[in-house]
Structure formats: structure tokens, C-alpha cells
Amino acid sequence: MLKFLMVIMICSSTLLSAIVIKVKNTRGLYKALRSSATDLNIILKPGTYKLTPISVTDSTLGNAVDPDSMITVTT
């Protein structure tokens, strides 16, 4: 029982330390994504979000045959 309570406390403290941003439109979502926060929870309120895909270079290929390679992805 004590282990269970410790797990609940650790999970709760992690969730409470994150910044929570509620957005209701595309502009608010892009603003939230530009945040410099390391722990960020974004809550999307109901609505229509018209997003524009962009190409970026990803260098985080930890499971690739050559993890130092770069690939182009769409975000």
C-alpha cells in the first residue's frame, strides 16, 4: 500500500509541476508551441484547428541503423 501511495504522489507532483495551457484556436496553439517550457501540457478546447505543415530536419534517430543521420520530416 505504501508503494502505491508513493507512486501516486510522484505522478501527481509531476503533473502539477507542468505548465498547462488551454487553447481554443489555431493562433493560441501556435503560441503555446512556441513556449520555452520544458514540461508543457496543452489542452485543446473544441473547435477547428487549421494547421500548416512545415518540413524540418530531425537528428534524433536513436533507433535507426545510423543514429547520426538526418532525415526530413513534416511537423
N, CA, C and O atoms as a CHARMM CRD file, in Angstrom:
* protein
*
  300
    1    1 MET  N      0.82500  -1.19100   0.00000 PROA 1      0.00000
    2    1 MET  CA     0.00000   0.00000   0.00000 PROA 1      0.00000
    3    1 MET  C      0.87300   1.26100   0.00000 PROA 1      0.00000
    4    1 MET  O      0.55800   2.24300  -0.67200 PROA 1      0.00000
    5    2 LEU  N      1.95500   1.22200   0.74900 PROA 2      0.00000
    6    2 LEU  CA     2.85000   2.36600   0.82200 PROA 2      0.00000
    7    2 LEU  C      3.48200   2.65500  -0.53900 PROA 2      0.00000
    8    2 LEU  O      3.61700   3.81400  -0.93200 PROA 2      0.00000
    9    3 LYS  N      3.87000   1.59300  -1.26000 PROA 3      0.00000
   10    3 LYS  CA     4.44500   1.78200  -2.59800 PROA 3      0.00000
   11    3 LYS  C      3.43400   2.41700  -3.52900 PROA 3      0.00000
   12    3 LYS  O      3.78000   3.29200  -4.32200 PROA 3      0.00000
   13    4 PHE  N      2.19300   1.98700  -3.43900 PROA 4      0.00000
   14    4 PHE  CA     1.13500   2.54500  -4.27300 PROA 4      0.00000
   15    4 PHE  C      0.95700   4.03800  -4.00100 PROA 4      0.00000
   16    4 PHE  O      0.82400   4.82500  -4.93700 PROA 4      0.00000
   17    5 LEU  N      0.95300   4.42600  -2.74400 PROA 5      0.00000
   18    5 LEU  CA     0.80900   5.83400  -2.37600 PROA 5      0.00000
   19    5 LEU  C      2.00100   6.65500  -2.86400 PROA 5      0.00000
   20    5 LEU  O      1.83600   7.79600  -3.29500 PROA 5      0.00000
   21    6 MET  N      3.19600   6.07900  -2.79800 PROA 6      0.00000
   22    6 MET  CA     4.38300   6.78600  -3.28300 PROA 6      0.00000
   23    6 MET  C      4.30000   7.02500  -4.78500 PROA 6      0.00000
   24    6 MET  O      4.64400   8.10600  -5.26200 PROA 6      0.00000
   25    7 VAL  N      3.84200   6.01800  -5.53800 PROA 7      0.00000
   26    7 VAL  CA     3.69300   6.17400  -6.98800 PROA 7      0.00000
   27    7 VAL  C      2.67500   7.26500  -7.30100 PROA 7      0.00000
   28    7 VAL  O      2.90700   8.09200  -8.18300 PROA 7      0.00000
   29    8 ILE  N      1.56400   7.27600  -6.59600 PROA 8      0.00000
   30    8 ILE  CA     0.53700   8.31300  -6.79600 PROA 8      0.00000
   31    8 ILE  C      1.10700   9.69200  -6.49300 PROA 8      0.00000
   32    8 ILE  O      0.84800  10.63900  -7.23600 PROA 8      0.00000
   33    9 MET  N      1.86500   9.82200  -5.43700 PROA 9      0.00000
   34    9 MET  CA     2.44000  11.12100  -5.06900 PROA 9      0.00000
   35    9 MET  C      3.44800  11.59800  -6.12000 PROA 9      0.00000
   36    9 MET  O      3.46400  12.78000  -6.46500 PROA 9      0.00000
   37   10 ILE  N      4.27900  10.70200  -6.62700 PROA 10     0.00000
   38   10 ILE  CA     5.27400  11.07600  -7.63800 PROA 10     0.00000
   39   10 ILE  C      4.57800  11.50400  -8.92200 PROA 10     0.00000
   40   10 ILE  O      4.94300  12.51800  -9.51800 PROA 10     0.00000
   41   11 CYS  N      3.58300  10.74300  -9.35100 PROA 11     0.00000
   42   11 CYS  CA     2.85400  11.09300 -10.57700 PROA 11     0.00000
   43   11 CYS  C      2.12600  12.42100 -10.41900 PROA 11     0.00000
   44   11 CYS  O      2.11800  13.23900 -11.33900 PROA 11     0.00000
   45   12 SER  N      1.52400  12.63700  -9.27800 PROA 12     0.00000
   46   12 SER  CA     0.80100  13.88800  -9.03600 PROA 12     0.00000
   47   12 SER  C      1.73700  15.08300  -9.05300 PROA 12     0.00000
   48   12 SER  O      1.41100  16.12200  -9.62700 PROA 12     0.00000
   49   13 SER  N      2.90000  14.94200  -8.42500 PROA 13     0.00000
   50   13 SER  CA     3.83100  16.06800  -8.38800 PROA 13     0.00000
   51   13 SER  C      4.35300  16.38900  -9.78200 PROA 13     0.00000
   52   13 SER  O      4.59100  17.55400 -10.09800 PROA 13     0.00000
   53   14 THR  N      4.53700  15.36600 -10.62300 PROA 14     0.00000
   54   14 THR  CA     4.99200  15.59600 -11.99700 PROA 14     0.00000
   55   14 THR  C      3.93400  16.34600 -12.77500 PROA 14     0.00000
   56   14 THR  O      4.25600  17.28700 -13.50000 PROA 14     0.00000
   57   15 LEU  N      2.68500  15.95300 -12.64500 PROA 15     0.00000
   58   15 LEU  CA     1.60400  16.62600 -13.35900 PROA 15     0.00000
   59   15 LEU  C      1.39800  18.05400 -12.86300 PROA 15     0.00000
   60   15 LEU  O      1.09200  18.95200 -13.64700 PROA 15     0.00000
   61   16 LEU  N      1.56500  18.25600 -11.57300 PROA 16     0.00000
   62   16 LEU  CA     1.35500  19.58800 -11.01200 PROA 16     0.00000
   63   16 LEU  C      2.47100  20.55200 -11.37900 PROA 16     0.00000
   64   16 LEU  O      2.24800  21.76200 -11.41800 PROA 16     0.00000
   65   17 SER  N      3.66800  20.04200 -11.65000 PROA 17     0.00000
   66   17 SER  CA     4.78000  20.92100 -11.97500 PROA 17     0.00000
   67   17 SER  C      4.76900  21.36400 -13.43700 PROA 17     0.00000
   68   17 SER  O      5.45100  22.32600 -13.79000 PROA 17     0.00000
   69   18 ALA  N      4.01800  20.68900 -14.28000 PROA 18     0.00000
   70   18 ALA  CA     3.95900  21.04300 -15.69500 PROA 18     0.00000
   71   18 ALA  C      3.08300  22.27100 -15.89500 PROA 18     0.00000
   72   18 ALA  O      2.13200  22.50200 -15.14800 PROA 18     0.00000
   73   19 ILE  N      3.41900  23.05100 -16.91200 PROA 19     0.00000
   74   19 ILE  CA     2.61000  24.21200 -17.27200 PROA 19     0.00000
   75   19 ILE  C      1.45300  23.70900 -18.11800 PROA 19     0.00000
   76   19 ILE  O      1.66000  22.95500 -19.06800 PROA 19     0.00000
   77   20 VAL  N      0.23700  24.12100 -17.78200 PROA 20     0.00000
   78   20 VAL  CA    -0.94800  23.73000 -18.53500 PROA 20     0.00000
   79   20 VAL  C     -1.45300  24.94500 -19.29700 PROA 20     0.00000
   80   20 VAL  O     -1.71300  25.99900 -18.71500 PROA 20     0.00000
   81   21 ILE  N     -1.58900  24.78000 -20.61600 PROA 21     0.00000
   82   21 ILE  CA    -2.10300  25.85600 -21.46100 PROA 21     0.00000
   83   21 ILE  C     -3.34500  25.33800 -22.17100 PROA 21     0.00000
   84   21 ILE  O     -3.29300  24.31600 -22.85600 PROA 21     0.00000
   85   22 LYS  N     -4.44700  26.03100 -22.01300 PROA 22     0.00000
   86   22 LYS  CA    -5.68100  25.67100 -22.70600 PROA 22     0.00000
   87   22 LYS  C     -5.82100  26.57900 -23.92000 PROA 22     0.00000
   88   22 LYS  O     -5.75300  27.80200 -23.80200 PROA 22     0.00000
   89   23 VAL  N     -6.01900  25.96700 -25.09200 PROA 23     0.00000
   90   23 VAL  CA    -6.13800  26.75400 -26.31200 PROA 23     0.00000
   91   23 VAL  C     -7.49000  26.48700 -26.95300 PROA 23     0.00000
   92   23 VAL  O     -8.06700  25.40900 -26.80500 PROA 23     0.00000
   93   24 LYS  N     -7.98600  27.49700 -27.67400 PROA 24     0.00000
   94   24 LYS  CA    -9.28800  27.35300 -28.32000 PROA 24     0.00000
   95   24 LYS  C     -9.25100  27.66600 -29.80900 PROA 24     0.00000
   96   24 LYS  O    -10.28000  27.59800 -30.48200 PROA 24     0.00000
   97   25 ASN  N     -8.06600  28.01200 -30.33400 PROA 25     0.00000
   98   25 ASN  CA    -7.96400  28.29000 -31.76300 PROA 25     0.00000
   99   25 ASN  C     -6.52600  28.05000 -32.23400 PROA 25     0.00000
  100   25 ASN  O     -5.62400  27.78800 -31.43800 PROA 25     0.00000
  101   26 THR  N     -6.34900  28.14700 -33.53100 PROA 26     0.00000
  102   26 THR  CA    -5.04300  27.87300 -34.13100 PROA 26     0.00000
  103   26 THR  C     -3.97300  28.82600 -33.62800 PROA 26     0.00000
  104   26 THR  O     -2.85700  28.40200 -33.32900 PROA 26     0.00000
  105   27 ARG  N     -4.29500  30.09100 -33.53300 PROA 27     0.00000
  106   27 ARG  CA    -3.31500  31.08400 -33.08000 PROA 27     0.00000
  107   27 ARG  C     -2.83700  30.76400 -31.66300 PROA 27     0.00000
  108   27 ARG  O     -1.64400  30.86400 -31.37600 PROA 27     0.00000
  109   28 GLY  N     -3.75400  30.38300 -30.78200 PROA 28     0.00000
  110   28 GLY  CA    -3.38600  30.02500 -29.41800 PROA 28     0.00000
  111   28 GLY  C     -2.51100  28.78100 -29.35900 PROA 28     0.00000
  112   28 GLY  O     -1.61400  28.68400 -28.52100 PROA 28     0.00000
  113   29 LEU  N     -2.77900  27.82200 -30.25800 PROA 29     0.00000
  114   29 LEU  CA    -1.97500  26.60700 -30.29600 PROA 29     0.00000
  115   29 LEU  C     -0.55100  26.90900 -30.73700 PROA 29     0.00000
  116   29 LEU  O      0.40500  26.43400 -30.12500 PROA 29     0.00000
  117   30 TYR  N     -0.40500  27.70000 -31.80200 PROA 30     0.00000
  118   30 TYR  CA     0.94500  28.06200 -32.25700 PROA 30     0.00000
  119   30 TYR  C      1.69400  28.84700 -31.17100 PROA 30     0.00000
  120   30 TYR  O      2.89900  28.66500 -30.99500 PROA 30     0.00000
  121   31 LYS  N      0.99500  29.70100 -30.45900 PROA 31     0.00000
  122   31 LYS  CA     1.63300  30.46300 -29.37900 PROA 31     0.00000
  123   31 LYS  C      2.10600  29.51200 -28.26700 PROA 31     0.00000
  124   31 LYS  O      3.20400  29.67100 -27.73400 PROA 31     0.00000
  125   32 ALA  N      1.27800  28.53500 -27.92800 PROA 32     0.00000
  126   32 ALA  CA     1.65400  27.57200 -26.89200 PROA 32     0.00000
  127   32 ALA  C      2.86500  26.74100 -27.32400 PROA 32     0.00000
  128   32 ALA  O      3.73900  26.44500 -26.51000 PROA 32     0.00000
  129   33 LEU  N      2.91300  26.36900 -28.59400 PROA 33     0.00000
  130   33 LEU  CA     4.02900  25.56500 -29.08700 PROA 33     0.00000
  131   33 LEU  C      5.33900  26.33700 -29.13200 PROA 33     0.00000
  132   33 LEU  O      6.41000  25.73000 -29.10900 PROA 33     0.00000
  133   34 ARG  N      5.27600  27.65200 -29.19500 PROA 34     0.00000
  134   34 ARG  CA     6.49500  28.47800 -29.16600 PROA 34     0.00000
  135   34 ARG  C      7.00300  28.69500 -27.74100 PROA 34     0.00000
  136   34 ARG  O      8.04400  29.32300 -27.54600 PROA 34     0.00000
  137   35 SER  N      6.28600  28.18800 -26.75500 PROA 35     0.00000
  138   35 SER  CA     6.68200  28.34700 -25.36000 PROA 35     0.00000
  139   35 SER  C      8.04100  27.68600 -25.11900 PROA 35     0.00000
  140   35 SER  O      8.36700  26.67200 -25.73600 PROA 35     0.00000
  141   36 SER  N      8.80700  28.25900 -24.23900 PROA 36     0.00000
  142   36 SER  CA    10.11700  27.69900 -23.91100 PROA 36     0.00000
  143   36 SER  C     10.03200  26.70600 -22.74900 PROA 36     0.00000
  144   36 SER  O     11.06000  26.22400 -22.27300 PROA 36     0.00000
  145   37 ALA  N      8.83300  26.40300 -22.29700 PROA 37     0.00000
  146   37 ALA  CA     8.65500  25.48700 -21.17400 PROA 37     0.00000
  147   37 ALA  C      9.12200  24.08000 -21.54300 PROA 37     0.00000
  148   37 ALA  O      8.92300  23.62600 -22.67000 PROA 37     0.00000
  149   38 THR  N      9.74200  23.39600 -20.58500 PROA 38     0.00000
  150   38 THR  CA    10.18000  22.02900 -20.83200 PROA 38     0.00000
  151   38 THR  C      9.08300  21.02900 -20.48900 PROA 38     0.00000
  152   38 THR  O      8.98400  19.98500 -21.13400 PROA 38     0.00000
  153   39 ASP  N      8.27200  21.32000 -19.50500 PROA 39     0.00000
  154   39 ASP  CA     7.13000  20.47700 -19.14400 PROA 39     0.00000
  155   39 ASP  C      5.86900  21.24400 -19.49900 PROA 39     0.00000
  156   39 ASP  O      5.50800  22.20700 -18.82200 PROA 39     0.00000
  157   40 LEU  N      5.20600  20.82000 -20.55400 PROA 40     0.00000
  158   40 LEU  CA     4.06500  21.57000 -21.06800 PROA 40     0.00000
  159   40 LEU  C      2.93100  20.62300 -21.41100 PROA 40     0.00000
  160   40 LEU  O      3.12200  19.65900 -22.15200 PROA 40     0.00000
  161   41 ASN  N      1.75900  20.89300 -20.87800 PROA 41     0.00000
  162   41 ASN  CA     0.54700  20.16000 -21.24300 PROA 41     0.00000
  163   41 ASN  C     -0.36000  21.13300 -21.97800 PROA 41     0.00000
  164   41 ASN  O     -0.71000  22.18700 -21.44700 PROA 41     0.00000
  165   42 ILE  N     -0.74200  20.77800 -23.20300 PROA 42     0.00000
  166   42 ILE  CA    -1.63500  21.62800 -23.99300 PROA 42     0.00000
  167   42 ILE  C     -2.98800  20.95100 -24.05200 PROA 42     0.00000
  168   42 ILE  O     -3.09700  19.79900 -24.47100 PROA 42     0.00000
  169   43 ILE  N     -4.01000  21.66100 -23.63400 PROA 43     0.00000
  170   43 ILE  CA    -5.37300  21.15500 -23.68200 PROA 43     0.00000
  171   43 ILE  C     -6.08500  21.85900 -24.82200 PROA 43     0.00000
  172   43 ILE  O     -6.20900  23.08300 -24.82900 PROA 43     0.00000
  173   44 LEU  N     -6.55600  21.06800 -25.79600 PROA 44     0.00000
  174   44 LEU  CA    -7.26700  21.63400 -26.94600 PROA 44     0.00000
  175   44 LEU  C     -8.75400  21.67700 -26.63200 PROA 44     0.00000
  176   44 LEU  O     -9.37900  20.64300 -26.39200 PROA 44     0.00000
  177   45 LYS  N     -9.31400  22.87700 -26.63600 PROA 45     0.00000
  178   45 LYS  CA   -10.74700  23.01400 -26.45600 PROA 45     0.00000
  179   45 LYS  C    -11.42400  22.68400 -27.78700 PROA 45     0.00000
  180   45 LYS  O    -10.77600  22.75100 -28.83200 PROA 45     0.00000
  181   46 PRO  N    -12.70300  22.33100 -27.77400 PROA 46     0.00000
  182   46 PRO  CA   -13.39400  22.00900 -29.02400 PROA 46     0.00000
  183   46 PRO  C    -13.31000  23.16200 -30.01600 PROA 46     0.00000
  184   46 PRO  O    -13.40800  24.33000 -29.63900 PROA 46     0.00000
  185   47 GLY  N    -13.12900  22.82400 -31.27000 PROA 47     0.00000
  186   47 GLY  CA   -13.02700  23.84200 -32.30600 PROA 47     0.00000
  187   47 GLY  C    -12.35600  23.29500 -33.53900 PROA 47     0.00000
  188   47 GLY  O    -12.03500  22.10900 -33.61600 PROA 47     0.00000
  189   48 THR  N    -12.14500  24.16400 -34.50000 PROA 48     0.00000
  190   48 THR  CA   -11.47100  23.79400 -35.73600 PROA 48     0.00000
  191   48 THR  C    -10.07300  24.38500 -35.70500 PROA 48     0.00000
  192   48 THR  O     -9.89900  25.58300 -35.47900 PROA 48     0.00000
  193   49 TYR  N     -9.07600  23.53700 -35.93600 PROA 49     0.00000
  194   49 TYR  CA    -7.68900  23.96900 -35.92900 PROA 49     0.00000
  195   49 TYR  C     -7.12400  23.76200 -37.33000 PROA 49     0.00000
  196   49 TYR  O     -6.92100  22.62600 -37.76000 PROA 49     0.00000
  197   50 LYS  N     -6.87500  24.84400 -38.03200 PROA 50     0.00000
  198   50 LYS  CA    -6.31000  24.77400 -39.37900 PROA 50     0.00000
  199   50 LYS  C     -4.81000  24.98300 -39.27000 PROA 50     0.00000
  200   50 LYS  O     -4.34100  26.10100 -39.05800 PROA 50     0.00000
  201   51 LEU  N     -4.06400  23.89700 -39.41700 PROA 51     0.00000
  202   51 LEU  CA    -2.62300  23.92900 -39.21600 PROA 51     0.00000
  203   51 LEU  C     -1.89200  23.85500 -40.54400 PROA 51     0.00000
  204   51 LEU  O     -2.37200  23.24100 -41.49700 PROA 51     0.00000
  205   52 THR  N     -0.73600  24.48000 -40.60000 PROA 52     0.00000
  206   52 THR  CA     0.10000  24.47300 -41.79200 PROA 52     0.00000
  207   52 THR  C      1.30700  23.57800 -41.54800 PROA 52     0.00000
  208   52 THR  O      2.12300  23.87000 -40.67400 PROA 52     0.00000
  209   53 PRO  N      1.43400  22.48500 -42.31200 PROA 53     0.00000
  210   53 PRO  CA     2.59600  21.60900 -42.11400 PROA 53     0.00000
  211   53 PRO  C      3.87500  22.28000 -42.59400 PROA 53     0.00000
  212   53 PRO  O      3.87300  23.02100 -43.57700 PROA 53     0.00000
  213   54 ILE  N      4.97400  22.00600 -41.88200 PROA 54     0.00000
  214   54 ILE  CA     6.28100  22.52100 -42.29700 PROA 54     0.00000
  215   54 ILE  C      7.28600  21.37600 -42.27000 PROA 54     0.00000
  216   54 ILE  O      7.14500  20.43700 -41.48600 PROA 54     0.00000
  217   55 SER  N      8.29100  21.45400 -43.12100 PROA 55     0.00000
  218   55 SER  CA     9.35300  20.45100 -43.15100 PROA 55     0.00000
  219   55 SER  C     10.48200  20.88000 -42.23600 PROA 55     0.00000
  220   55 SER  O     10.88700  22.04300 -42.23600 PROA 55     0.00000
  221   56 VAL  N     10.99200  19.93100 -41.45200 PROA 56     0.00000
  222   56 VAL  CA    12.13000  20.18000 -40.56500 PROA 56     0.00000
  223   56 VAL  C     13.09600  19.00400 -40.66900 PROA 56     0.00000
  224   56 VAL  O     12.72000  17.92900 -41.13600 PROA 56     0.00000
  225   57 THR  N     14.31300  19.20100 -40.24400 PROA 57     0.00000
  226   57 THR  CA    15.31600  18.14000 -40.22300 PROA 57     0.00000
  227   57 THR  C     15.37400  17.55900 -38.82100 PROA 57     0.00000
  228   57 THR  O     15.53900  18.28800 -37.84300 PROA 57     0.00000
  229   58 ASP  N     15.23800  16.24300 -38.72900 PROA 58     0.00000
  230   58 ASP  CA    15.25300  15.55300 -37.44000 PROA 58     0.00000
  231   58 ASP  C     16.56500  14.79000 -37.29500 PROA 58     0.00000
  232   58 ASP  O     16.94600  14.01400 -38.17200 PROA 58     0.00000
  233   59 SER  N     17.24600  15.01900 -36.18300 PROA 59     0.00000
  234   59 SER  CA    18.51000  14.32700 -35.93900 PROA 59     0.00000
  235   59 SER  C     18.41800  13.37900 -34.75000 PROA 59     0.00000
  236   59 SER  O     19.44200  12.89900 -34.26300 PROA 59     0.00000
  237   60 THR  N     17.20300  13.10200 -34.27700 PROA 60     0.00000
  238   60 THR  CA    17.02800  12.26100 -33.08600 PROA 60     0.00000
  239   60 THR  C     16.60500  10.85500 -33.48400 PROA 60     0.00000
  240   60 THR  O     15.51600  10.40800 -33.12300 PROA 60     0.00000
  241   61 LEU  N     17.44200  10.16700 -34.21200 PROA 61     0.00000
  242   61 LEU  CA    17.11900   8.83700 -34.72300 PROA 61     0.00000
  243   61 LEU  C     17.76200   7.75900 -33.86500 PROA 61     0.00000
  244   61 LEU  O     18.57200   6.97700 -34.36200 PROA 61     0.00000
  245   62 GLY  N     17.42100   7.70600 -32.61200 PROA 62     0.00000
  246   62 GLY  CA    18.04600   6.77200 -31.69100 PROA 62     0.00000
  247   62 GLY  C     17.89600   5.31300 -32.07100 PROA 62     0.00000
  248   62 GLY  O     18.77300   4.51200 -31.74900 PROA 62     0.00000
  249   63 ASN  N     16.80700   4.93100 -32.75100 PROA 63     0.00000
  250   63 ASN  CA    16.57900   3.53100 -33.11100 PROA 63     0.00000
  251   63 ASN  C     16.99200   3.22100 -34.54400 PROA 63     0.00000
  252   63 ASN  O     16.78000   2.09900 -35.00400 PROA 63     0.00000
  253   64 ALA  N     17.56200   4.15700 -35.24800 PROA 64     0.00000
  254   64 ALA  CA    17.95500   3.94600 -36.63800 PROA 64     0.00000
  255   64 ALA  C     19.26000   3.16900 -36.71900 PROA 64     0.00000
  256   64 ALA  O     20.02000   3.09800 -35.75300 PROA 64     0.00000
  257   65 VAL  N     19.50700   2.58300 -37.89700 PROA 65     0.00000
  258   65 VAL  CA    20.77100   1.86900 -38.12200 PROA 65     0.00000
  259   65 VAL  C     21.93100   2.83400 -37.94500 PROA 65     0.00000
  260   65 VAL  O     22.94400   2.48400 -37.34000 PROA 65     0.00000
  261   66 ASP  N     21.79300   4.03900 -38.46600 PROA 66     0.00000
  262   66 ASP  CA    22.80400   5.08500 -38.30800 PROA 66     0.00000
  263   66 ASP  C     22.17700   6.23900 -37.52900 PROA 66     0.00000
  264   66 ASP  O     21.61100   7.14600 -38.14000 PROA 66     0.00000
  265   67 PRO  N     22.26100   6.23000 -36.19100 PROA 67     0.00000
  266   67 PRO  CA    21.57200   7.23800 -35.37900 PROA 67     0.00000
  267   67 PRO  C     22.06300   8.66700 -35.59400 PROA 67     0.00000
  268   67 PRO  O     21.40100   9.60700 -35.15400 PROA 67     0.00000
  269   68 ASP  N     23.19700   8.85700 -36.25200 PROA 68     0.00000
  270   68 ASP  CA    23.69900  10.21100 -36.50200 PROA 68     0.00000
  271   68 ASP  C     23.18200  10.78700 -37.81900 PROA 68     0.00000
  272   68 ASP  O     23.52400  11.91500 -38.17300 PROA 68     0.00000
  273   69 SER  N     22.37300  10.03700 -38.54000 PROA 69     0.00000
  274   69 SER  CA    21.86900  10.53900 -39.81900 PROA 69     0.00000
  275   69 SER  C     20.74900  11.55500 -39.60100 PROA 69     0.00000
  276   69 SER  O     20.13700  11.60200 -38.53400 PROA 69     0.00000
  277   70 MET  N     20.49600  12.35400 -40.61000 PROA 70     0.00000
  278   70 MET  CA    19.46200  13.38000 -40.56500 PROA 70     0.00000
  279   70 MET  C     18.37700  13.01700 -41.56700 PROA 70     0.00000
  280   70 MET  O     18.67700  12.56200 -42.67100 PROA 70     0.00000
  281   71 ILE  N     17.11800  13.21400 -41.18900 PROA 71     0.00000
  282   71 ILE  CA    16.02500  12.97900 -42.12400 PROA 71     0.00000
  283   71 ILE  C     15.11100  14.19300 -42.11200 PROA 71     0.00000
  284   71 ILE  O     15.06200  14.93800 -41.13300 PROA 71     0.00000
  285   72 THR  N     14.39300  14.38500 -43.20000 PROA 72     0.00000
  286   72 THR  CA    13.40700  15.45200 -43.27500 PROA 72     0.00000
  287   72 THR  C     12.05700  14.88400 -42.90100 PROA 72     0.00000
  288   72 THR  O     11.63300  13.86000 -43.43700 PROA 72     0.00000
  289   73 VAL  N     11.37700  15.55400 -41.97400 PROA 73     0.00000
  290   73 VAL  CA    10.06100  15.14100 -41.52800 PROA 73     0.00000
  291   73 VAL  C      9.10900  16.32400 -41.62900 PROA 73     0.00000
  292   73 VAL  O      9.53700  17.46700 -41.78800 PROA 73     0.00000
  293   74 THR  N      7.83200  16.04300 -41.53500 PROA 74     0.00000
  294   74 THR  CA     6.82300  17.09700 -41.54900 PROA 74     0.00000
  295   74 THR  C      6.24800  17.23400 -40.15200 PROA 74     0.00000
  296   74 THR  O      5.88700  16.24500 -39.51400 PROA 74     0.00000
  297   75 THR  N      6.17000  18.46000 -39.68900 PROA 75     0.00000
  298   75 THR  CA     5.57300  18.72700 -38.37400 PROA 75     0.00000
  299   75 THR  C      4.36100  19.61000 -38.52500 PROA 75     0.00000
  300   75 THR  O      3.71700  19.95000 -37.53300 PROA 75     0.00000
